[in-house]
Amino acid sequence: MNEPRMDDDERIVDALDPSDAFELLAHDIRFRILEVLNDADGPMTFSELRTATEVDDAGGFNYHLQKLTGRFVRDGDDGYEIGGPGRQVVGAVLSGVYTYTLDARPVPMPDACLHCGSDMEMQFRETSLWMSCLDCETTFNPISIPPGVLEGWPHEQGPEVVDRWVTHIRQTAELGLCYVCGGRVDRRVRPIDDETPENRARLGLDATVRNDCERCGAHWIEFPAAAVLNKPSVIAFHAEHEIDVRTTASWDLDWLTTGVSSITNDDPLRLDVPITLGDETLVVTTDDELTVIDTRRK
């Protein structure tokens, strides 16, 4: 979580204290202003904005508007527009992170348990999703997801939507960014050892891939075969076989199993992920930072 030190004249970003930012938003009129501007097709005059927010007191409305102007709202020649931070605030609320919880009956999963091969179901618990086996009762790591992501989707399509969300997280991590706060992510291959949780050690893995945000502390675990899905060589190999990995559900990729990868060298660490499509196999070799250092076909 340590931020790099730099001189004031080298800084790109000036920070507003979080408590000050929340204080600026701590009024229902202010959030209503942001909602209206977020839905607007273009700039709005003071009168148009006050009418749309249904605030009778012009003086009080102007007071709240000025509190937002500069950081959350832009005041231009043509009127008021929502700024990037303002849109982020509205988006966070609409995502359901602060206002919704997950509450629905379990949904059958299209893929089988990685431990015993039995049927699995997706369970909804407040702000997380849990994958549980109906036979061996193994519960896999929860997936944190803004409840709003699932809003408006049919119940039975829950697994498909969640798979897209996981793909989004993976793509963001591949770019070196945290899906929670946009901070820098440290992505490392971690060999399985005595300290590895039992539910991961039982999967037949040599290693996992751990993602750690240096800013907010968020972390999440992937198995290596899934972690390389967004590598250009992997995307291209699938494209040659007329498969778009960006839109294909993970359970429709037959080669994508937990035990497919293997550590071939300890120091320096080298990890091989063989990907077989039809009668052709692409072997992707990465280092401990999941950087591809070699590919070969057989």
Stockholm file with secondary structure:
# STOCKHOLM 1.0

chainA/1-298         MNEPRMDDDERIVDALDPSDAFELLAHDIRFRILEVLNDADGPMTFSELRTATEVDDAGGFNYHLQKLTGRFVRDGDDGYEIGGPGRQVVGAVLSGVYTYTLDARPVPMPDACLHCGSDMEMQFRETSLWMSCLDCETTFNPISIPPGVLEGWPHEQGPEVVDRWVTHIRQTAELGLCYVCGGRVDRRVRPIDDETPENRARLGLDATVRNDCERCGAHWIEFPAAAVLNKPSVIAFHAEHEIDVRTTASWDLDWLTTGVSSITNDDPLRLDVPITLGDETLVVTTDDELTVIDTRRK
#=GR chainA/1-298 SS CCCCCCCGGGCSCCCCCHHHHHHHTCSHHHHHHHHHHHHCSSCBCHHHHHHHHTCCCHHHHHHHHHHHBTTTEEEETTEEEECHHHHHHHHHHHTTTTTCCBCCCCEECSSCCTTTCCCEEEEEEBTEEEEEESSSCCBCCCEECCGGGGTTSCGGGHHHHHHHHHHHHHHHHHTTBCTTTCCBEEEEEEECCTTSCHHHHTTTCSEEEEEEETTTCCEEEECHHHHTTTSHHHHHHHHHTTCCTTTSCGGGCTTCCGGGCEEEEETTEEEEEEEEETTEEEEEEECTTCCEEEEEEC
#=GC SS_cons         CCCCCCCGGGCSCCCCCHHHHHHHTCSHHHHHHHHHHHHCSSCBCHHHHHHHHTCCCHHHHHHHHHHHBTTTEEEETTEEEECHHHHHHHHHHHTTTTTCCBCCCCEECSSCCTTTCCCEEEEEEBTEEEEEESSSCCBCCCEECCGGGGTTSCGGGHHHHHHHHHHHHHHHHHTTBCTTTCCBEEEEEEECCTTSCHHHHTTTCSEEEEEEETTTCCEEEECHHHHTTTSHHHHHHHHHTTCCTTTSCGGGCTTCCGGGCEEEEETTEEEEEEEEETTEEEEEEECTTCCEEEEEEC
//
